[in-house]
Amino acid sequence: MNYHNVEILFVEDSTDDAALTIRALKKSGFTNKLHHVINGAEALDFIYCKGTYASRSDKEFPKLILLDLKMPKVSGVQVLEKIKSDPNLKSIPVVMLTSSNEGPDIEKCFELGANSYIVKPVDSDKFFNAVKEIGLYWMILSQSPH
């Protein structure tokens, strides 16, 4: 697979949530450069060009990371902490896209530098619209320092 010019790194372990999110992004025109990984360990391998992604250029970073909070192997919080503590990566917008609306989770993510924290709506239409708005805002409207 070609991993060049990935604009959105999507980190989600739930098959159903991933399918719904990808479908919403696709209908909004944002999946041509999307890469989906299923856990935090794979996300870090992708970002740091290790393991399966060793051939990926370490000069190309995603424009946006959509990150689930609770995942096996490496949690979303751990991935967020690693990204935001790395001077080469900290300017990449990270949107926490999760089902947790617990105060401590939200506070921790913002303390670590999350750019946004979105609780996945239970209603599929609302979820679809939320994902569409995320793509529109972060990929079209928001300006990055690069």
C-alpha positions as CSV (number, residue, x, y, z in Angstrom):
1,M,0.0,0.0,0.0
2,N,1.1,3.6,-0.7
3,Y,1.4,5.5,2.6
4,H,2.6,8.7,1.0
5,N,0.7,11.9,1.5
6,V,-1.7,10.5,4.1
7,E,-3.7,13.5,5.3
8,I,-5.9,11.8,7.9
9,L,-4.6,9.1,10.3
10,F,-7.7,7.5,11.8
11,V,-7.1,5.3,14.9
12,E,-10.2,3.3,15.9
13,D,-10.5,-0.3,17.2
14,S,-14.2,-0.7,16.8
15,T,-15.1,-2.1,13.4
16,D,-18.6,-0.6,13.5
17,D,-17.4,2.9,14.5
18,A,-14.6,2.8,12.0
19,A,-17.0,1.8,9.2
20,L,-19.4,4.6,10.0
21,T,-16.7,7.2,10.3
22,I,-15.0,6.1,7.1
23,R,-18.4,6.2,5.3
24,A,-19.1,9.7,6.6
25,L,-15.6,10.9,5.6
26,K,-16.0,9.3,2.2
27,K,-19.3,10.9,1.5
28,S,-17.7,14.2,2.5
29,G,-14.8,13.7,0.1
30,F,-12.1,13.2,2.7
31,T,-11.0,9.6,2.3
32,N,-8.7,9.7,-0.7
33,K,-5.8,10.2,1.7
34,L,-7.1,8.5,4.8
35,H,-5.3,5.7,6.6
36,H,-7.1,3.6,9.3
37,V,-5.2,1.7,12.0
38,I,-6.8,-0.4,14.7
39,N,-4.8,0.4,17.8
40,G,-2.4,2.9,19.4
41,A,0.7,0.7,18.8
42,E,-0.1,0.6,15.1
43,A,-0.7,4.4,15.1
44,L,2.8,5.0,16.6
45,D,4.4,2.6,14.1
46,F,2.8,4.6,11.3
47,I,3.8,8.0,12.7
48,Y,7.3,6.9,13.5
49,C,7.8,4.8,10.3
50,K,8.4,1.5,12.2
51,G,7.4,-2.1,11.6
52,T,5.0,-2.5,8.7
53,Y,5.5,1.3,8.0
54,A,9.3,1.3,8.0
55,S,9.3,2.2,4.3
56,R,7.1,5.3,4.8
57,S,8.9,8.6,4.6
58,D,9.6,10.1,8.0
59,K,9.3,13.6,6.4
60,E,5.6,13.2,5.7
61,F,3.1,13.7,8.5
62,P,-0.7,13.5,8.5
63,K,-2.6,16.8,8.5
64,L,-5.1,15.4,11.1
65,I,-5.2,12.5,13.5
66,L,-8.6,11.2,14.6
67,L,-7.9,9.2,17.8
68,D,-10.1,6.9,19.8
69,L,-9.5,7.0,23.6
70,K,-9.8,3.4,24.8
71,M,-7.9,0.9,22.7
72,P,-5.9,-2.3,23.2
73,K,-2.1,-2.3,23.4
74,V,-1.5,1.5,23.6
75,S,-4.3,3.8,24.6
76,G,-5.4,7.0,22.8
77,V,-4.1,9.0,25.8
78,Q,-0.6,7.4,25.5
79,V,-0.6,8.1,21.7
80,L,-1.7,11.7,22.3
81,E,1.0,12.2,25.0
82,K,3.7,10.9,22.6
83,I,2.6,13.1,19.7
84,K,2.2,16.3,21.7
85,S,5.5,15.8,23.5
86,D,7.4,15.4,20.2
87,P,8.6,18.8,18.8
88,N,8.2,17.5,15.2
89,L,4.6,16.3,15.7
90,K,3.0,18.6,18.3
91,S,1.5,20.9,15.7
92,I,-0.5,18.1,14.1
93,P,-4.2,18.6,15.2
94,V,-5.4,15.6,17.2
95,V,-9.1,15.2,17.6
96,M,-10.2,12.7,20.2
97,L,-13.2,10.9,18.8
98,T,-14.5,8.7,21.6
99,S,-17.6,7.4,23.4
100,S,-16.3,8.5,26.8
101,N,-17.9,11.7,28.2
102,E,-16.2,11.3,31.6
103,G,-14.8,14.5,32.9
104,P,-11.3,13.1,33.9
105,D,-10.8,11.7,30.4
106,I,-11.7,15.0,28.8
107,E,-9.5,17.0,31.2
108,K,-6.5,14.6,30.7
109,C,-6.8,14.9,26.9
110,F,-6.8,18.7,26.9
111,E,-4.0,18.8,29.5
112,L,-1.9,16.7,27.0
113,G,-2.7,19.0,24.1
114,A,-5.7,17.5,22.3
115,N,-7.1,20.1,19.9
116,S,-10.6,18.8,20.2
117,Y,-12.6,16.2,22.1
118,I,-15.7,14.9,20.5
119,V,-18.1,12.3,22.1
120,K,-19.5,10.0,19.5
121,P,-23.2,10.5,19.3
122,V,-25.2,7.3,19.7
123,D,-27.6,8.3,16.9
124,S,-25.9,7.3,13.5
125,D,-27.2,10.4,11.7
126,K,-25.8,12.7,14.3
127,F,-22.5,10.8,14.3
128,F,-22.4,11.0,10.5
129,N,-22.9,14.8,10.6
130,A,-20.3,15.2,13.4
131,V,-17.7,13.4,11.3
132,K,-18.6,15.4,8.3
133,E,-18.1,18.6,10.3
134,I,-14.8,17.4,11.7
135,G,-13.5,16.8,8.2
136,L,-14.7,20.2,6.9
137,Y,-13.3,22.1,9.8
138,W,-9.9,20.5,10.2
139,M,-9.2,19.7,6.5
140,I,-10.6,22.8,4.8
141,L,-11.2,25.7,7.2
142,S,-8.4,25.4,9.8
143,Q,-5.0,26.7,9.0
144,S,-1.9,24.9,10.1
145,P,1.6,26.4,10.8
146,H,3.2,24.3,8.0
